[in-house]
Structure formats: structure tokens, C-alpha cells
Amino acid sequence: MKARVTVTLKAGVLDPQGQAIEGSLKSLGLSGVSGVRQGKVFDLALNETDESAARASVTTMCEKLLANTVIENYTIEISD
């Protein structure tokens, strides 16, 4: 199975990298963009055949390492 974890900052947490990206887009003449937020994506290959067990395992990975749950949210997508 495969899993994709997307980690983003929680609403209300300052995102200086997102602000820098937004400023750079504007300086390149690409206006009409606001509220840029950056994040990170993890693609994982899992040795698991049961989707619920895979989701539980990836959730543990997120809670312990992949996301700082104080300031970040995460979503998990599982596929074959």
C-alpha cells in the first residue's frame, strides 16, 4: 500500500515562508494571489495490506515524527 501525508500549518500560525512566496509571486507580476500557505508532503510505501491498519500506522508516524501537532495539521490518503 501507499500513503500520502500532507502537513500544513494550523490556521492562525504565522507562515513566513508562505508570505515570502506570495511576495515573490507578486514581484514576478503574478498578481491575484493572496493567503499563500506552504506545507510538506510525504509519500510512503507501506508493507501493509489492511487499509485500517495502514492508516493507524501512518497516524502514529504523524503523531510521533512527521507533524508537529501543536502547530500543524495533517491529512492521510491511503491507496493500493
C-alpha positions in Angstrom: 0.0 0.0 0.0 1.0 3.6 -0.4 0.2 6.6 1.8 0.5 10.3 1.2 0.6 12.6 4.2 0.1 16.3 3.7 1.2 18.5 6.6 0.1 22.2 6.8 0.3 24.9 9.4 -2.8 25.3 11.5 -4.9 28.4 10.9 -3.6 31.4 12.9 0.0 30.1 12.9 2.3 32.6 11.1 3.8 31.4 7.9 6.8 33.5 6.9 7.7 31.1 4.0 4.2 31.4 2.6 4.4 35.2 2.9 7.8 35.2 1.1 6.4 33.0 -1.7 3.4 35.4 -2.0 5.7 38.4 -2.2 7.9 36.7 -4.8 4.8 35.9 -7.0 3.8 39.5 -6.9 7.3 40.7 -7.8 7.2 38.4 -10.8 4.0 40.1 -11.9 1.7 37.2 -10.9 -0.9 39.2 -9.0 -4.3 38.0 -7.8 -2.7 35.6 -5.3 -3.2 36.0 -1.6 -3.1 33.9 1.6 -0.3 31.6 0.4 0.4 28.9 2.9 3.2 26.3 2.5 3.3 22.8 3.7 5.0 19.5 3.1 4.1 16.1 1.6 5.4 12.7 2.5 4.9 9.7 0.1 5.3 6.4 2.0 5.4 2.8 0.7 3.9 0.5 3.3 4.3 -3.2 3.8 0.7 -3.4 4.9 -2.3 -5.0 3.2 -5.1 -3.8 5.5 -6.2 -0.2 5.0 -7.3 0.4 8.5 -4.0 -1.0 9.9 -2.1 1.1 7.4 -4.0 4.3 8.4 -3.4 3.5 12.1 0.4 3.1 11.4 0.7 6.3 9.4 -1.3 8.2 12.1 1.3 7.0 14.7 4.1 8.2 12.4 2.4 11.6 12.0 1.8 12.0 15.8 5.4 11.0 16.7 7.5 12.4 13.9 6.1 13.7 10.7 3.9 16.6 12.1 4.3 19.0 15.0 0.7 18.6 16.1 0.9 21.7 18.3 1.2 24.0 15.2 0.4 21.6 12.2 -2.5 19.6 10.8 -2.1 16.5 8.7 -4.2 14.5 6.3 -3.6 10.9 5.2 -4.5 9.4 1.9 -4.2 5.6 1.5 -4.1 3.8 -1.9 -3.1 0.4 -3.2 
